[in-house]
Amino acid sequence: MIISVTLVPPSSTPLPVSVVIVARNEAAHLRRCLASVQGWVGEIVVVLNETTDDSASIAGQHGARVFETEWQGFRETKNLALAKATQPWVLALDADEEVSSALRDEIVRCFSAEGGPARIAGADFPRKSWFLGRWILHGDWYPDRCLRLFRLDAGRWGGDPAHTQVRVQGPVAHFHSDLHHYSYPTLPAQVWKMSRQSDDFLRHQAALGRHWSLGHALFRPVWRFVRAYVLRGGFLDGYPGFYIAASTAFGTLLRYSRLYEAERLKEPRMDSAPHA
């Protein structure tokens, strides 16, 4: 259920919110993320896994409580991190995200409203990505609404291993200000993530017992391009909008091709059969 929130001027009192971040070797992004929440939330929790860079030191400099844990997959590791929070509300962030000043003010005003956020279990907001030197405002990447602010006793990370999301029990408010996302500093980084996503897709399909389909391999990439570039206005983002639509289509093709490859590799080779 989506409800409206009456906004009033913000308060300077830190909010009863734990910012929870799970990261691995994210020193390049972490400082910006932490600076965007420092000073107006009750606590910052950073859970690191197999980290070899300066992430722990950077987190400590921003007053965060830092923990180490073994990687157990996105969903399980993020739920373990939630157990470290001590405030009644959680703002779950990735290290490559930044709370914009507008979103910060909207969250603060929500908590300052009469009765506070007692009527809701969580809130979602749009996420805006910086890519190839510009903000992406159309296509498949925007508004990319994310439910990241939620009551600790009402929300958990759910979904499949490749697509985790917060699920809450109760009404959800619909905020308007953007969460900033700096996911891909370079094209090779974006291509690498696309390859990793194909690994996740392959494991998920195997777990569900699904098989390769020629129809899916042929038509889903075309549909993803048309949807992103034409129907959702990706062309309005210039060349970056075209690249995103094209790479999304190729990523879809790659995932189904990986499924094809995996199934064919299991088939016995004709030249390995014993001779009569």
C-alpha positions in Angstrom: 0.0 0.0 0.0 1.4 3.4 -0.9 0.5 6.4 1.3 1.4 10.0 1.4 3.5 11.6 4.2 2.9 15.1 5.5 6.2 17.0 5.6 7.2 19.6 8.2 10.5 21.5 8.7 13.4 19.1 9.6 14.9 18.6 13.1 18.6 18.7 14.0 18.2 15.8 16.3 19.8 12.5 15.0 17.1 10.2 13.7 16.5 6.8 15.3 18.0 5.2 12.2 20.8 2.7 11.7 22.5 3.1 8.3 23.7 -0.4 7.3 26.3 -0.9 4.6 27.8 -4.2 3.4 31.0 -3.7 1.4 34.1 -5.4 0.1 37.0 -3.3 -1.1 34.9 -0.2 -1.6 37.3 2.4 -0.4 36.9 4.4 -3.6 33.2 4.9 -2.9 32.8 4.5 0.8 33.9 8.0 1.9 31.2 9.7 -0.2 28.5 7.3 1.0 29.3 7.8 4.6 29.7 11.6 4.4 26.1 11.7 3.0 24.6 10.2 6.2 27.1 11.3 8.9 25.6 13.5 11.6 21.9 13.1 11.1 21.4 9.3 11.8 21.6 7.5 15.1 24.4 5.1 14.0 26.3 3.8 11.0 27.1 0.1 10.7 29.6 -1.1 8.1 29.9 -4.9 7.6 33.0 -5.8 5.6 33.8 -9.1 4.0 37.3 -10.2 2.7 38.4 -6.6 2.5 42.0 -5.8 1.8 41.8 -2.0 1.2 41.3 1.0 3.6 37.5 0.5 3.9 37.7 -0.2 7.7 39.8 2.9 8.4 37.5 5.1 6.3 34.5 3.7 8.1 36.1 4.4 11.5 36.9 8.0 10.5 33.2 8.6 9.9 32.1 7.2 13.3 30.9 3.8 12.0 30.7 0.6 13.9 32.7 -1.8 11.8 32.3 -5.6 11.6 33.9 -8.4 9.6 31.9 -11.4 8.3 32.3 -14.1 5.7 30.5 -13.7 2.5 27.3 -15.8 2.4 25.6 -14.4 -0.7 23.9 -11.0 -1.0 20.7 -11.9 0.7 22.1 -13.8 3.7 25.0 -11.4 4.3 22.8 -8.3 4.2 20.4 -10.0 6.7 23.3 -10.8 9.0 24.3 -7.1 8.8 20.8 -6.1 9.9 21.3 -8.0 13.1 24.1 -5.5 14.0 21.7 -2.5 13.9 20.5 -1.1 17.3 18.1 1.6 16.1 14.4 0.9 15.4 14.7 2.0 11.8 17.2 1.0 9.1 18.5 2.8 6.0 20.2 0.1 3.9 22.8 1.5 1.5 25.4 0.1 -0.9 28.9 1.7 -0.7 28.5 3.1 -4.2 25.3 5.0 -3.3 24.9 8.5 -1.8 21.9 10.0 0.0 21.2 13.3 -1.9 20.6 16.4 0.2 17.0 16.4 -1.1 16.4 12.8 0.0 18.1 13.5 3.4 15.7 16.4 4.0 12.7 14.4 2.9 13.6 11.6 5.3 14.3 14.0 8.2 10.9 15.8 7.6 9.1 12.4 7.6 10.5 11.7 11.1 9.7 15.2 12.2 6.0 15.0 11.1 3.4 14.7 13.8 3.4 11.1 15.0 6.6 10.5 13.1 6.7 7.6 10.7 4.5 5.4 12.9 1.9 4.9 10.1 4.4 3.2 7.8 6.7 0.1 7.8 9.0 1.5 5.1 9.6 4.0 2.3 10.9 3.7 -1.2 12.5 6.3 -3.4 13.9 6.6 -6.9 17.6 5.8 -7.6 19.5 7.9 -10.1 22.7 6.6 -11.7 25.7 8.6 -12.9 27.1 7.0 -16.0 29.3 8.1 -18.9 29.5 11.6 -17.5 25.8 12.3 -16.9 22.8 11.4 -14.8 20.6 8.8 -16.5 16.9 10.0 -16.3 15.1 7.5 -18.5 15.1 3.9 -19.8 15.5 0.9 -17.6 17.7 2.7 -15.1 15.4 5.4 -13.9 13.4 5.8 -11.7 14.6 2.3 -10.4 12.7 2.7 -7.2 14.3 1.1 -4.1 12.8 0.3 -0.8 15.7 1.0 1.6 14.2 2.8 4.6 12.3 0.4 6.8 11.4 -0.5 10.4 13.8 -3.1 11.7 11.1 -5.3 13.1 9.1 -5.2 9.8 11.7 -5.7 7.1 14.2 -8.3 5.8 16.2 -8.8 2.6 14.4 -11.3 0.3 14.3 -12.2 -3.4 16.5 -14.6 -5.2 20.3 -14.6 -5.0 20.6 -12.6 -8.2 18.0 -9.9 -7.4 17.8 -9.1 -3.7 15.3 -6.6 -2.3 13.9 -5.4 1.0 10.5 -6.8 1.8 8.4 -5.3 4.6 5.2 -6.1 6.4 3.0 -3.0 6.4 2.3 0.2 4.4 5.1 1.8 2.3 5.5 5.5 1.8 6.5 6.8 -1.6 9.3 9.4 -1.4 10.1 11.7 -4.4 13.8 12.6 -3.9 16.7 10.6 -5.5 19.2 8.2 -4.1 22.4 8.8 -6.1 24.2 5.7 -7.6 27.8 5.6 -8.8 27.9 2.0 -9.8 30.0 2.0 -12.9 33.1 4.3 -12.9 34.2 2.8 -16.3 32.8 0.7 -19.1 35.0 -2.3 -18.2 33.5 -2.2 -14.7 30.0 -2.4 -16.2 30.9 -5.2 -18.5 32.5 -7.2 -15.6 29.3 -6.8 -13.6 27.2 -8.0 -16.5 29.4 -11.1 -16.6 28.9 -11.7 -12.9 25.2 -11.3 -13.3 25.2 -14.0 -15.9 26.8 -16.3 -13.3 24.0 -15.5 -10.8 21.4 -16.1 -13.5 22.9 -19.5 -14.4 22.9 -20.7 -10.8 19.3 -19.4 -10.3 18.0 -21.1 -13.4 19.7 -24.4 -12.4 18.1 -24.2 -8.9 14.7 -23.7 -10.5 15.2 -26.6 -13.0 14.7 -24.3 -16.0 16.1 -25.0 -19.4 17.3 -23.0 -22.4 14.7 -21.8 -24.8 15.3 -20.6 -28.3 12.3 -18.3 -28.1 13.7 -16.6 -25.0 17.2 -16.3 -26.5 15.8 -14.7 -29.7 13.1 -12.4 -28.5 14.0 -11.3 -24.9 17.1 -9.3 -26.0 15.1 -7.5 -28.7 12.3 -6.8 -26.2 14.7 -5.5 -23.6 16.2 -3.0 -26.1 12.9 -1.8 -27.4 11.5 -1.4 -23.9 14.5 0.5 -22.6 15.3 2.7 -25.6 11.9 3.4 -27.1 9.1 2.7 -24.6 10.9 4.0 -21.6 12.5 6.9 -23.4 16.2 5.9 -23.2 16.8 7.8 -26.4 16.4 11.0 -24.4 19.6 10.2 -22.5 21.7 10.5 -25.7 24.4 8.0 -26.5 24.6 6.7 -22.9 20.9 5.9 -23.2 21.6 3.9 -26.4 24.5 2.1 -24.8 22.5 1.1 -21.8 19.7 -0.3 -23.9 22.1 -2.1 -26.2 24.1 -3.5 -23.3 21.0 -4.6 -21.5 19.9 -6.5 -24.6 23.3 -8.1 -24.9 23.4 -8.9 -21.2 20.1 -10.7 -21.7 21.5 -12.6 -24.7 24.6 -13.5 -22.7 22.5 -15.0 -19.8 20.5 -17.2 -22.1 23.6 -18.2 -24.1 25.3 -19.2 -20.8 22.4 -21.4 -20.1 22.7 -22.9 -23.6 26.4 -23.5 -23.1 25.9 -25.1 -19.7 23.4 -27.6 -21.1 25.5 -28.5 -24.1 28.6 -29.1 -22.0 26.7 -31.7 -20.1 25.9 -33.7 -23.4 28.3 -36.5 -24.3 30.6 -35.7 -27.2 30.0 -37.9 -30.2 33.8 -38.4 -30.8 34.2 -39.7 -27.2 31.9 -42.7 -27.8 33.6 -46.1 -27.8 34.3 -47.6 -31.2 32.5 -50.8 -32.2 
